[in-house]
């Protein structure tokens, strides 16, 4: 990898769920090297991440004024699904304030990336891929899918660009007092309130009422996505299948 990229002292770090990550140095500057090969729940992860970071950095003054920083692309090796991006120095797991959330909504609402990355079309195709979900649960899963997806008003909040995997582990408290936004392989065009719902599901942050009403339709949808992810990506962990389907049954019981 050092010969290919020109980076030195490359070491593995933060294996993550689906992206092998490495740290490397060039001219004393640290970078993150990410392998973004195909994944059953997402298409075009490689180009999607590049396009998203380029769009986010298209107006750096506006980005910094909003209180954020996004890595710039330092190198691309598409034949290996490998990219190098700036390393954001700081502490991961940032918990946002109400003002920071408002700034994020305002920033993302004015952005968009390649129209091919459409949230609605993307999730339709990915969540219908049940090849790795055990056969015994597939009929029940599709029943839940139909009820939850049909209940979403898809045209209500399609207002801009979204991160797609917006949770506190992808937020960095930087040494400059900004918020680093990393890992853009699921970026797409869609509802910013889906991003906020993802953030809420892990951080347990309670949003102001003005946001809570807009997030509410996405909560069940996020539970469907989490069930699909865990039962597919961890399909060998049979002991967890019933637990995830049990949570989904609770959601569907409200329909």
C-alpha positions in Angstrom: 0.0 0.0 0.0 2.9 2.4 0.7 4.3 1.8 -2.8 0.9 2.4 -4.4 -0.1 5.5 -2.5 3.1 7.2 -1.5 2.0 7.3 2.1 4.4 5.9 4.8 4.1 4.3 8.2 0.7 2.9 7.3 -1.1 1.2 10.1 -4.6 -0.3 10.5 -7.0 1.5 12.9 -10.7 1.8 13.6 -11.8 -1.3 11.6 -15.4 -0.1 11.8 -18.4 -2.1 10.6 -17.8 -2.2 6.8 -14.8 0.1 6.0 -11.2 -1.0 6.6 -9.3 2.1 7.7 -5.6 2.8 7.8 -3.6 5.8 9.0 -0.6 7.0 6.9 1.7 9.9 6.6 3.0 11.9 3.6 5.4 14.9 4.1 4.6 14.7 7.8 0.9 15.1 7.3 -1.5 12.3 8.6 -4.2 10.9 6.4 -6.9 8.3 6.6 -7.0 5.6 3.9 -10.3 4.0 3.3 -11.3 0.9 1.3 -14.9 1.5 0.0 -15.7 -1.6 -1.9 -19.2 -2.7 -2.9 -21.6 -3.5 0.0 -25.0 -5.2 -0.2 -26.8 -2.3 1.5 -25.3 0.5 -0.6 -24.2 1.2 -4.1 -21.5 3.5 -5.4 -19.9 4.0 -2.0 -16.6 4.9 -3.4 -17.7 7.7 -5.8 -20.5 8.7 -3.4 -18.0 9.6 -0.6 -15.8 11.5 -3.0 -18.7 13.5 -4.4 -20.1 14.2 -1.0 -16.8 15.5 0.4 -16.2 17.6 -2.7 -19.7 19.2 -2.4 -19.2 19.9 1.3 -15.9 21.6 0.6 -17.2 23.5 -2.4 -17.6 26.6 -0.2 -15.1 26.2 2.7 -15.9 29.7 4.2 -19.6 28.8 4.5 -18.7 25.4 6.0 -16.5 26.9 8.7 -18.9 29.7 9.4 -21.5 27.0 10.1 -19.1 25.4 12.6 -18.0 22.3 10.6 -15.1 20.9 8.8 -15.0 18.0 6.3 -12.0 16.0 5.1 -10.7 16.8 1.7 -9.8 14.0 -0.7 -6.0 13.6 -1.0 -5.8 10.7 -3.4 -8.0 8.2 -5.4 -7.2 4.7 -6.5 -10.6 3.5 -7.9 -9.2 0.2 -9.2 -8.6 -0.7 -5.5 -11.7 1.1 -4.1 -9.2 3.1 -2.1 -9.2 6.8 -1.2 -7.0 8.9 1.0 -8.6 11.8 2.9 -7.5 14.3 5.4 -7.3 13.2 9.0 -9.5 15.3 11.3 -7.6 15.8 14.6 -9.8 15.7 17.6 -12.1 13.5 19.8 -14.8 11.3 18.3 -18.2 11.0 19.8 -19.2 14.7 19.7 -22.6 15.5 21.2 -24.3 18.4 19.4 -26.0 21.4 21.0 -29.3 22.7 19.8 -27.6 25.6 18.0 -25.2 23.2 16.2 -28.1 21.0 15.1 -29.9 24.1 13.7 -26.6 25.1 11.9 -26.4 21.6 10.4 -30.0 21.7 9.1 -29.4 25.1 7.5 -26.1 24.0 5.9 -27.3 20.7 4.5 -30.6 22.1 3.2 -28.7 24.2 0.7 -26.6 21.4 -0.7 -27.1 18.5 -3.1 -25.0 15.9 -4.8 -25.3 13.7 -7.9 -29.1 13.1 -8.5 -28.2 9.4 -8.9 -27.8 9.3 -5.1 -31.5 9.5 -4.3 -32.4 8.4 -0.8 -35.8 7.0 -1.6 -34.7 4.9 -4.6 -31.6 3.7 -2.7 -33.3 2.5 0.4 -36.1 0.8 -1.7 -33.5 -1.3 -3.4 -31.3 -2.0 -0.4 -34.0 -2.9 2.1 -35.6 -5.2 -0.5 -32.4 -7.2 -0.6 -33.2 -9.9 1.9 -30.8 -12.6 0.5 -28.9 -12.7 3.8 -31.9 -12.6 6.1 -33.0 -16.1 7.3 -35.9 -17.5 5.2 -38.1 -18.0 8.3 -38.2 -14.2 8.9 -38.5 -12.9 5.4 -42.3 -12.9 5.1 -42.6 -11.1 8.5 -39.9 -8.7 7.5 -41.6 -7.8 4.2 -44.9 -7.3 6.0 -43.1 -4.8 8.3 -41.4 -3.2 5.3 -44.6 -2.6 3.5 -46.4 -1.0 6.5 -43.5 1.3 7.4 -42.4 2.4 4.0 -46.0 3.0 2.8 -46.6 5.3 5.8 -43.8 7.7 4.9 -44.6 10.9 3.0 -41.6 10.8 0.8 -42.2 14.2 -0.8 -42.6 16.1 2.5 -39.0 16.6 3.5 -36.8 15.9 0.5 -35.0 19.1 1.1 -31.2 18.6 0.6 -28.2 16.5 1.0 -27.8 14.1 3.9 -24.9 12.3 5.5 -26.8 9.0 5.6 -24.9 7.6 8.7 -25.2 10.6 11.0 -24.3 9.5 14.5 -22.0 10.8 17.2 -19.1 8.5 16.3 -18.9 10.2 12.9 -18.7 13.6 14.6 -15.3 14.9 15.8 -14.7 17.7 18.4 -11.7 19.3 16.7 -8.8 21.2 18.3 -10.1 24.3 16.5 -13.5 24.2 18.1 -15.3 22.9 15.0 -17.2 19.7 14.4 -15.5 17.3 12.0 -18.0 15.4 9.8 -16.4 12.1 8.6 -17.3 8.9 6.8 -19.6 10.0 3.9 -20.0 6.7 2.0 -23.8 6.7 2.5 -24.4 10.4 1.5 -27.4 11.0 -0.6 -30.2 13.5 -1.4 -33.1 13.3 0.9 -34.7 14.5 4.2 -32.4 16.1 6.7 -34.7 14.8 9.4 -33.6 11.3 8.6 -30.1 12.3 9.6 -31.4 13.8 12.8 -33.4 10.6 13.5 -30.2 8.5 13.1 -28.4 10.8 15.5 -31.2 10.6 18.0 -31.4 6.8 17.8 -27.9 6.4 19.2 -27.3 9.5 21.3 -30.8 9.5 22.9 -30.7 13.3 22.4 -34.1 14.9 22.7 -34.7 17.5 20.0 -36.7 20.6 20.5 -40.4 20.2 19.6 -39.9 21.9 16.2 -37.6 19.0 15.1 -39.3 16.2 17.0 -42.5 16.5 14.9 -40.4 16.2 11.7 -38.3 13.4 12.9 -41.2 11.2 14.1 -42.1 9.7 10.7 -38.5 8.4 10.4 -38.1 6.6 13.7 -39.9 3.4 12.6 -38.1 3.5 9.3 -34.7 3.7 11.0 -35.7 0.7 13.1 -36.5 -1.2 9.9 -33.0 -0.2 8.5 -31.3 -1.3 11.7 -33.1 -4.6 11.7 -32.1 -5.2 8.0 -28.5 -4.3 8.7 -28.0 -6.4 11.7 -29.8 -9.5 10.4 -28.0 -9.3 7.1 -24.5 -8.1 8.0 -24.4 -10.3 11.1 -26.5 -13.1 9.6 -24.4 -15.8 11.3 -25.3 -14.5 14.8 -28.6 -16.5 15.0 -29.1 -15.7 18.7 -29.7 -12.1 17.8 -32.2 -12.6 15.0 -35.2 -13.1 17.3 -34.2 -10.0 19.3 -34.1 -7.8 16.3 -37.3 -9.1 14.8 -38.9 -8.7 18.3 -38.1 -5.0 18.2 -39.5 -4.7 14.7 -42.7 -6.5 15.8 -43.2 -3.9 18.6 -42.9 -1.1 15.9 -45.4 -2.8 13.5 -47.9 -3.4 16.3 -48.6 0.3 16.3 -49.9 0.2 12.6 
